[in-house]
Amino acid sequence: MQDNLKPMFAEIQAELDVAIVGSGPAGLSAAARAQQLGCKYVLFESENHASDTIYKYQKGKHVMAEPGFLPLRSGMSFEAGKRESILGTWDSQLLNQKINIQYKKTVSKIIKLNDGAGPFELTCEDGSTTTARTVILGIGLQGNIRKIGTAGDDLPNVQYTLADPDEFNNETIIVIGAGDAAIENALALMKNNKVVLINRKDEFARCKEGNLNQILAADRNEDLRIFYNTSTSAVEEIPEAKEGEPSLNYRYKGPEGEQAMPVHRIIARLGATPPRGLVESFGVTFPNSDPNAVPALSETYESNVPGLFIVGALGGYPLIKQAMNQGHEVVDSIMGLPVVPADEPLLAEKFKPLGDVSVSAVLDMILENVPLFNQMTRLQLREFMLESTLHQPKKGSVIFHKGDYTSTFFAIVQGGVGIELVNKEGKPFILNLDKGNYFGEMGLISGRRRTATVYAGENCVLIETPRKAMLKLIASVDAVRRTIDETFVRRALSTHLAPQLEPQEIEQLIASGISVTRYVRGEKLFSEGDKTDGLHLIRRGSVSVSKLIDDQDSVLSYVSAGSYVGEIDLVNGTDRQTTCTATVLTEVLLIQADAVIDVLSKNSNWKKALQTKIGKRVHDAIFRESTAKRESDLIHFLMKQGLGDATNALIIDENLCVHCDNCERACAETHDGIPRLDRDAGPTFQNIHLAHSCRHCEQPHCMKDCPPDAIRRNEKGEVMIADTCIGCGNCAKNCPYNAIELRVKPPPRKTGLLSWLLFGSGGPLGERPVKYDANSIKKAYKCDLCHGKDGGPACVRACPTGAAFRISPEVYLNQQNELI
């Protein structure tokens, strides 16, 4: 068959058509295809066995065949199954297909002979050499494992792989990571050990769907705990630990601050970085200095070095099925055969709204028109677009409304959009964004309502990306994360925080360097008397600003996401005059003090605007100091109870409440006899009572651990539980405010007297028509703000004295400040 093909670089004499380096899934598939086509080839493997990456998987690991919608294209078979079965099948196929694989051959040098004209010469560590017209690199990332990066990360019993989970019994084990390897290790180890899984984020954004479902389902098991928003501070040895006892002290920073835990073992599964030095020595270039960057490749997987191709994890595609498809396709491309990528039909279907345009042309247009996506390789873009949706909305149609609770991300490929905003005089205006821009990042990151209404412009083409896919991209491509951080600062300053600034002044602030820091509830951004470090922009969460008055820390104000703190000291040139404390998990971007001071000295309008704002704050603070104790104690109480999490909290004024319980009864009558609040439960301070009822948090704790994805926030803000609830109890366990109960859904009542009196429903008061089995499957129930019912929440409508009200913490605290 080889005689009928026209290989690339046919005029160059070489021993081989193709040299394949690395026998992972991509390399094996490439070798199988080369064998099938009758090519002259060799497959080099540095170990004494094939597919070292999968060989090092934990014993008994279930290997998934994802993405499920992608067909497999390879001469090697692959389907989901146990590690041992997959390796056994491949070993058999290597023998049966007579694959030319050479073991214990580590390629250390690749150069092009004849002054770069070719062919390639490959040199192995044992001194042997071979020449080939083309080279396929499928060496993976296993040799460049990321470490924890703190003190003690190389102590005994701190490890970065797991071969056999059955090796460990009756231990307390920390597993660090949020990817598939960490999840699979945790699931396997929990059978015989106590396991704590550490996730730096507040959800699992990078794992396969199957693993996500398994870990969320297992979270209710007493042998597994998941710590979210948690990072490692240090690992210490426990002196003179006895045999069988914990030998390590794991220090970590979580939502409750700095803590420590004695453990037997720490297993960190933090991924790996490309073997950059080795690959660069082959002549391959990387697009930037980001350690996680992958080489820029063509759609045929060719690098900047003509004839040198890269497939698999090194090219940014770690999934086995994807890698195997690449290995098959790259050999076809080298041998001059027509290649249609396996994902081509799927992308063609997504791009149908644009008419009769090829997939390649659409990808070209996206890369050319949207600079943000230039940070991705073309192959990464293909995968990204499989998870996104292409829209071509009519001119004037609404993309989303101000106040909506949606969290998708939009990029403008063609045309533009109009964003409805209000200027500093309170007058509405339209900010136009053209192609190449993007919007929706605030809802994506902060979880807050949309801050503006967006309309489609002429010939508008948009890419809408789900939150999880966008977070995966941000976590994977550091340049994308930095760009979005800078855009947040740019837009926050130019639209509402500092509209007096000129564009070049905003760019000066950004160029000074922006650091992003997460603070857990109760952690201080800065303290009274500290040196002023800069301007703190709050991207997510909220903070309280307090000051020592008569030796008591008295809260002066509450500041939520989208605003900033720290400007007073910068304008006045003083050390910190107040203390700023996170009231919930808060994410802050810091603009350096020197840059802010420099811009203030040049822009008198901004300085004057800040001085006016500062004057009002100082006046309010002086007026407040004489009566601050009660109000400060109240705000302290509300913040301690987590009101900063809420978007809609039920507050009861005990001075007005007559304890008639109409609120709870009305709730029950409105929801088939199941009340969604507990009037008597909950904390009280002076006359303010926080009843147990859903607060519809900005970042719902209940939502992150729902295996059937039954909890969703609708566009008006209500956090809802769908009928697909399976009663696992994860949401009730994760809710810190006791707002969710597991109950058996009873048959509906006949109409009750209260419903007849309050809502005009007909029918007599009656009992339930039939008995129900209290042992049947329970489901989760919580307040839904009486979604779909006229008049708003029944609990508020039923209160005869006006003691019960639902309100956002920002509005309530602002009202309290105005009353001081």
N, C-alpha and C positions, 0 to 999 in steps of 0.2 A: 504493500500500500504506500510505502514511503516514496516510491518512484513517481507516483501520481500526484504528489503534493509539491508545493513550492515554498519551502521554508524561507523565513526572513533571513537576510544576510547569507544567501546561498553561495555567493561568490567567495566567501571566506572559508578557508580550510580549517577544520577543527576536528578533534577526535569524536566529539559528541554534538548532537543537536541541542540537547538540554541537560544541564546539571541542576538537580533539585537538592536544596540544602534544607534538611529538617523533615522528619517523617511524622509530623503531626497530621491531623485530618486533611489539611490542604495539601501537604507534601505527598501523602499516600494517594490521594485522589489524582494529583497531577501525574504521579508515577504510573498509576493504573491506566490513565488515558494515554500516556506516552507508549506504554506497552501495547495497548490496543491498536494504536496507529502505526506501530512498527518503527518508532523513532529510535535513534541512538541516544541513550540517556543513562544516567546513574542517579540513585537516591542516596545521599550521604546522611548518616545518623550518628551523632556523637556518643550515644549510649549503646548498650549491648542489647537493646530491645526497641521496638517501634513505638511511636506515639508516647513520648515520655510525659507529656502534660497529663494525658488521661491515665497513664501508668501510675502517676503520683496522686491521682484522686484517692480519696479515702476508700477503704475497703467496703465493698457492698454499696457504693454510691449509685443512686439511680440517675442515669444520664438522660436528660431530656432532649427531644428532637424539635427544637424551636428555631425559628418561628414556624408554627404549625401550618400556616397558609402557604409556605414556600415549598415548592417541589424540590426533591433531591435530584441532582444531576451528577452522577459519579459512577465509575466502574467498581467502586468499593461500596458495599451495602452499609446502611446505617438506619437504625430505628431506636426509639427509646428503649432503655433496658439497663441492666446492671453493668457496672464498669467491667467486671470480669468477663461477662458474655460478649461485650463489644470488642474488647481486646482479643478474646479468643477467636471471634469471627474474622477480625482483620489479620491475625497471624495466619489463619488457615488460607485466607484469600491471597496473602503475600506468597505463600508456597504454591497454591494452585495456579495463580496467574504468572508465576515465575518472575516476580518483580525483582529487578536488579538493584537490591538494597545492600549497601556496605555499612556495617556497624563499626563503632569505635572510630569513626572518621569525623574529627572536628575541623571544620573549615576555618582557618585563621586569616586567610588573605585572599582577596579577589581583585585582580587587576585586568585591564584591557591591554593586550599586546599591540604591537605595530602603531605606537604613538596614539593609542586610543581608538584605532580603527577596528580592533578586534583581532582574533576572538578573545574570550575571557580565559584567564589562567587562574585556576583555583588551587591553593596550597593548603594542605592539611597539617595539623600539628605534628604528625609523624614524618613529615618531610615529603610525602608523596604529592604529585601534581597531576592535574588533568586540564584539558582545554575543552571549551564548549562554546558554541555560537551564542547561546542564551543561558541565563541563570534564573532560577526561580527560588527566591528566599521564602521559606516558611518556618522560620526558626522560633517564632513565638516570643513570649516574654518571661519564661520561667526563671531565667537566671538573674532577674533584676527585681526581686521582691521588695516591696516597700516595708519599712520598719515603722514601729510606733512613733519614734522620734522624740522620746522623752527619756529622762534619767531611768536607768534600769531596764531598758528595752532589750538588752542582751544577757540578762541574768538567766541562770539555769531555770528550767520550767517555763520560760517564755519562748514560744515557738511560732513559726510562721507557716507550717504545713501540718496536716493531720493524715497519717497513713491508715491507722486502724483505730477507730473509736472504741472498739471493744477492749483495747489495751488499758483503758482507764475505768476505774470503778470507785464509787463512793467518794468522789472528789467534788469540791466546789471549783468550777471552771468558768473563767471569763472568756467569752468569744467576742472579738472586736471586729466589726465590719457590718455592712448593710447589703453586700452583694450575695450572689448565689452560693459561693464557697462558704461564707460565714454562716448563712442560714442552714445549709446542709450539714455543716459541722455541728451546729447547735442542736439540730433535730436528732442527729445520730448519737450525740453525747448524752442527751437528756434521758436516754433509756436507763442509764446506770449511774448518773451523776446529777448534781444540782448545777444548772447552767444559767449564767446571766449573759444575755446578748446585748452588746453595747452598740447603739446606733447614734452617730453624731447628729443626724437630722431628726425630724419629727415624723418621718415616714420612710418606707422602703421604695425608693424611686428607680433603682437600677437592676432589680432582680427579675427573674422570669415569673410569669403569672402563676405557674404551678407552685413554685417555692413560696411566693407571697401568700397564697391561700393556705399552704401548710403551716407556715410560721405563725400566721394570725390565728389559725385554729388551735395550734399548740400553746399559744400564749396563756390560755386558761388552765394549763397543766401546772401543778404545784412545783414541778421539777424544772420549769423554765420561766425566767422573768426577762422582759425586754425593757431596757433603759433607753428612752429616747432623749434627744437633745443633750447627750452626755459625751464628754471628751475625757481622754486620759491625761492626768496631771503628772503622775510618776509611778514607777514600780520600785518597791523596796523589799529587801530581804528581811524576813522575820528572824532575829537572832536566836540561835539555839532552838529552832523549831524541832520538835520530836517527830520521829517517823510516823507517818500517817496524818500528821497535823498540817494545816496550811503553812507554807513556807514563804509566801509572798504577801505583801501588803499592797493592794491595788488602790491607788488614790485617783479619784475622778471628780469631775465637776459636772453636776447635773442641775435640774431645775430647782433643787433645794440647796444648791451651793456646793462647797467643797466637802467631800466625804471620803471614807476609806472602807475597804472590805478585805478581810483576810481570805486568801484563796490558795488552792493547791497549784493551779496552773493557769496560764494565759495563752490563748491561741489567737493570734492576730491575722486576719485574712483581709489584707488591705490592697490586694491587687499587685500589679507590677508595672514598671515603666519600660519603654523600649530600650534595647541594648544599643544606645545611641552611638557610643564611641566606636563599637565594632561596625555598625552599619555605615557610619560616616566614613570609616576607613575604606569602605568599598566604593566610595564616591557618591553615595546617596546623600541628598540634602534634606533638611527638615524645614518646614515653613516658618518656624519661630523658635525661640529659646525655651519655650514651655517644656518642662521635662516629660509631660504627658503627650506631647505632640507626636503625630504619626507622619511618615513621609507623604508628600503629595503624590498621588498616583493618577494615571489616566484611567478611563473606563475599562481599558484592557489590562489594568493592574501594572502598567509599566511605570518605572520610576524615572527620575531625571536622567539616569544613565541608560541610554538606549540599549535594549536587549536584556536589562536586568529588571525582573518582575518581582513584586512582593505580594504575598497572599496570606490570609489568616489573620491572627491577632496582631502581628507586627504592622499590618495595614489598617488596623482599626476594626477588624471583624472577628471577635472572639467566639461567636457561636459556631458550633461544629458544622451544622448543615450549610451555613453560609460559606465557611472555609472550604468545605468539600466542593461546593459548586464552583468556587473561584479556582481551585486547583484544576478542575476539569476544563473550565472555560479558558484558562490562561494557556493551556497546551494547544487547544483548538486555535486560539488567536496566533500563537507562535507559528503554528503550522499552516497558517493561511486559510483556515476554514471559517465560514461565516459563524458568528457568535451572537446569539440573542440571550442576554442575561435572564436568569430564571425569574427575576422580579419585574421584567419588562411588561408583561400583560397586566400585572397589578397596577403599575404606575400609569400605564396607558389609560386604564379605566378611571383613575383618579384625575387625570388631566383632560378628560373629555370636555369639560366646560369650555376649554379654550379652542375647541374645534379640531380640525385636521392638522395637528401639529405633533411632531415626533417627540418621544420622551426625551431624547437627547437635546432637542431644541428648547424644550421647557426648562430642563435643568440648566442649560447654558444661560437662559434668560434670568433664572433665579439667582445664579451665581453672579451674573453681571449687574443685576439691578438691586440686590440686597447685600450690602457690604457685611452685615452681621454674619451671614452664612458663608462668606469667603473664608472664615476661620475653619470650615469643615473641608474635608476632602470630598471629592465628587462621590465617592462610594458611601461616605457617611451621610451625604445629602440624600442619596437614594433611600437609605434606611429611614432617615428622618421624615421624608415625604410619605413613606408608607404609613406612618403614624399620624400624619397631618391631613388636612382637608383643604382643597383649593376652592375658593369661592369667586364668583363673578356677580356681585350684587348690583341691583339697579341703582342709578343715580338717585340720591336722596333717601334711600332706605336706611333704616337704623341698624347699625352693627351691634351696639348695645346701648342701653339707657343709663344715665346717671343714677346711681343707687342700686343698680343690679348687683347680685352676688354671683358673678361668673368669674372664672379664673383662667380661661384660655388666653393664648398669646397670639397676636396678629402681626404679620409682616406684610408690607405693601410691595407687590411685585410690579404692578402697573397702575397708572392713574394716581389717585390720592383719596384722602378722607378729610372731612372737616370735623374738628373737635370743638364742641360748644363750651366756652369758658366764660368767666366773669372777670373783668379787669378791676384795678384797685379802686375805681370810682363806683363799682357795683354794677356796671353796665355789661351786658352780654356781648361777646364777640366770638368769631369763628377763627380758630387756629388751623391752618391748612397744613397737612403733612403729605408730601409727595412720595413717589416710589423710592424704595430704599430705606424708608423709615419703618418703625414698628411702634406698636402701642399695646397697652394691656399689661405692662410689666408690674404695675403697682398691685393689681388684683392677683397676679400670679404669685408675687413674693409675700405680700402682707396679708392676703386673705380678706382685705377690707372691701367695702362696696366700690363699684366703679365710680370714679371721681368726676366723670363727664359723660355726656352723650356724644356718640360718634356716628357720623353720617357718611355714607358712601359717596364718592365723587364720580366724575365722568370716567368711563372706561376702567373702573376699579377692579383690580384682581388682587385677592388677599389669600395668604396662607394662614389658616387657623390651626394652632397646635395645642393639643391637650396639655394640661398642667404637668402631668407626670412625664410626658415625653420631653417637655421643655426643661424641666428640672434635671432630667437625665443628661440633656445636652449641656446645661450649665455645669453640672458636676464633671462632665467628661472633657469639655474644652475650656480651658482656663481663660483663653482670650475672649470667649463669648461671655463668661461671667464678668470679666473686667469691663467689657463694653456696656453691659446692662447696668452695672454699678455706676459707671460714669454717666450714663443716660439718665438714671434716676436723679442724680445730683443736678445735672444740667436742666432737666425739666422742672424739678422742684424749685430751683432758684429762679428760673426765668418766668415761670407762670404764676407763682403765688408767694414764695418765701422772700424773694429779692428781685422783683420785676424792674427795679431801678438799675440793675447791672447791665453793662454792655456785654455782647457775646464774647468779646476777647477777654473781659474780666472773669467771666464764668470759666472760660477755658484755662485761665491762669490758675484759678482755684483748683480745677481738676488736675492740672499738670503738676501741682505741688505734691500730689500723692494722696490717695484716699484709702484709709484702712477700714475694714469691716470687722465689727466685734459683736459677739452675742453675749447678752447678760441674762442670767437667770433671775427669777423673782427675788427681790431683796438685795441684789447685788448693786453696788454703787458705780455709776459712770464716773463720778468725781465727788469729792468731799469738800466741805467748807475748809478753806485754808490751803487747798492744793494749788500747785502751779497751773495756770491756765494753758491747756494743751490744744484747744481749737474749738471749732463749731461742730456740734453733734447733730446730725440729721437723723431723725427717727424713721426708719423704713418699716419697721414692724414692731408691734407691741405698744407700750406706753410707759411713762415715767412720772414720778412725783418729784416736785422741787420743794425742798424744806430748808429751814434755818433754825439755828439754836436760839430760842427765846426763853429767858429765865431758866437756862440749863435744860430745856426740853426741846426735842426736835419737833418743830411745828411745820406742818405742810402748808405751803403757800399756794401751790398750783399743781394741776394735773395736765400733762402734755401727752397727746396721742400721736400715732403714726402720721407722717405727712408734715410734721412741724419740726422745730429745732430748739435746742437749749444751749446755753453757754455763751450767748452773744453779749450779755451785760458786761461780763468781765473783760471780753475782748475790746469793747468800745471804751470802757473806763480804764483799761490798762492795769487791772488789779489781779490778785490771786482770786481763787474761787470764793465768792461770797455766800454761796448756797451749796447744798448737797443735792445731788440728783440720783434717784434710785429707781431701778426697774421695778414696775409693779407686776409684770408678768414676763414671760420669756420675750426679750426685746432685742432687736437687731439695729445697730447704729452704724452710720457711716461718719467718719471723722475727717473734717477738712482741717489741715494743719494751721496752727495759730499764726505763724509768720505770714502765710499767704493771705489769710483773712485780714490781718492788720494792714498789710501792704495795699490791698484793694480798697479797704476803708479809707486809707489816707488819700486815695486818688478819686474816690467817688463820694462826693459830699452828699448827694441825694440819698444814697443807701445809708450813710452814716446818720443823716438827719432822721430818716425813717426809723432806724433802730433806736436812736435817742428818744424819739417820741414814744415808741413802744416801751422802752425802758422806763421813761418817766411815769407812764401809767402804772407799770408793774411796781415801781418803787412806792408810788403814792398808795396803791392798793395794799402793799405789804405793810407800810407804816400804819395805815388805818386798821389793818387786820391784827397787828401785833397785840393791841390791848385786849382783843377778844378772841385771840387765836386758839386758845387751848381747846375749847369745845369743838370748834370746827376742825382743827387739826386732828384731834382724837377721832372724830367721825371719819375723816378721810383716811386716816391710818387704819381704822377698823375696816372700811370698805375695801381698801387695797389689800389688806391682810386676808380678807375673805375672797380675794381673786376677782373682784368686780371689774378689774382691768381687762379680764378675758372676755367680758360680756359684750353683746351688742343690744340685748333686750332682757333686762332683769326685772323680776317681780319684787317690788319693794312695798312694804306695808308700814304705814305710820301708826304706831301703837297709840298715839294720842287721839286718833280718830276712830280706831278699830273698836267695835263693840263685841267682837268674838262671836258673831252670829254664824260663822262658817258658810255663809252664802257663797263665797268664792269657790270653796272646795266642792260644794254640792252642785253649783252651776257647771263646774268643770266636768264632774262626773256625768251629769245629765247630757252634756254636749258630746261626750265621748263614750257612748254605750255603757255607761255605768262605771267606767274606769277613770278615776280622777288622775290628772296629770300634775297635781301639786299636793304638797303636804303643808297645810297652813301652820300647824303648830311647830313643826320641825324647823330647824335652821337657827343661825345665830342672831342675837339682838344686841344692839348698843343704844343705850338711852331709849329714844322712842322709835328707832329704826330697826325693822325686822326683815331679814332676808329669808323668805320661805323657800323650802326645797322645791324648785321648779326650774326647768331648762332655761339657761341664759343665752342660748343660741350664740355660742362663743365665736369670736373671729376665726380662731384656729381650733375647730371642734375636736376635743380630745376623743370623743366617741367615734368619730368618723375614721380615724386612722387604722383601726384594728378590726374592721368589719369584713369577715371572709366573703360574704355574698355581695359586698358593696351595696348594702341595703340602706345606708344612711347618706343622704345627699342634702345639700343646701340649694333651695330653689332661688330664683332670680330676685325675689323680694326679701330674702334673708332668712326665712324659716328653715331650721335644720329638721328634716323629716326622716321618719323611719318607714320604709316601704314594706309591703306585704311579703317581700322575699326574705324577711328576717327569719333566721333559723334558730334563734333563741340561744346562741352560744354564750351570751353574757359578757362578751368582751367590752361592749360599750358601757354597760353598767359598772364594770370594774374600773374602766379608765376614766369615767366621769368623776372629777374631784368634788363635785357639788351635790352628789346624791340625788340627781335629777332624773335618773332612769330606773325603772323597775321592770323585773321580769314577771309577767302574769299570764295566766291562762285566759284567753279571750272568751268571755261568757256569751251566751245567746243574748240578743238585744232585749232590753226591758220593753214593757208597754210604756206609753207616755207617762212621765211623772208629773206630779203637781207643780214642781218648780219650773219644769219646761213649759207647762201650761201658763203659769203666772208670768214667767220672764219672756218667753219667746212665742207665746200664742199657739203652741202645738195642741192639737186636739186629742181626745181620748182620755179615759180614766186612769188613775194611778193604779198600777198593777205590779205583781211579782213577775219574775222571769218565767216564761211559759214552760220551760223544761229545766231539769237539773243538768249540771254539767260536771264532767270529771275533772276534779282539781289536780289530778296527776297527769293530765295530758300535757303536750308540749307547750312550754311557756314561750312567750315572745316579748320583745322589749317595747315598752311604752314610755312616752315622754311628751311634754308640752309641744304642740305644733302651732301655737299662737292662734288657735282656732282657724287654721288655714281654710279658705274657701267659704267661711261663714261671715255674713254681714255684721258690721258693728264692732269688729275686733274681738280681743280675748274675752270670753264669757266671765272669767273671774273678776275682771275690772268692771264689766257692765253690771254684774250682780251686786257689787259692793254698795250698800245703801248710804254710806257716809263719805265715800271717796277716799277711804284709807288705802285701798290697793291701787297701785298704778304700775305700769310697765314702761321702762324708759332706758335709754342707752346711758352708760356711765358718764360719757362726755357731757351730755346734756344735763344730767343730774348734778354732777360736780360743778359745772359752770353755774347752775342755779344756786348751789350752796355758796359759791364764791361771791355771787351777786348779792346774797343776803347778808354777807358779813359786813 
